[in-house]
């Protein structure tokens, strides 16, 4: 992974990522998820924990495209579905949303 990090930083941009055991574990989880047939990830959570940097490296190593909607005030399920539909070329995939306890 260190070689891929160096290559990405040389060819694209500096990530400033340290390959410590915790970051390597996150990279490995992302890599396994994306390597599966039909693999995809939805990353949500607090800022500043390194998800974006780790997924950027994995996506570059696997030659995938990273999709990131511009979330802001008023961005909800409807906007998310529209974003996915636009990226899927209008295939109209149906998404099941599970209720949150209750």
Buried (B, 14 or more C-beta within 10 A) or exposed (E): BEEBBEEBBEEEEEBEBEEEEEBBEBBEEBBEEBEEEEEEEEEEEEEEEBBBBBBBBBBBBEEEEEEEEEEEEEEEEEBBBEBBBEEEEEEEEEEEEEEEEE
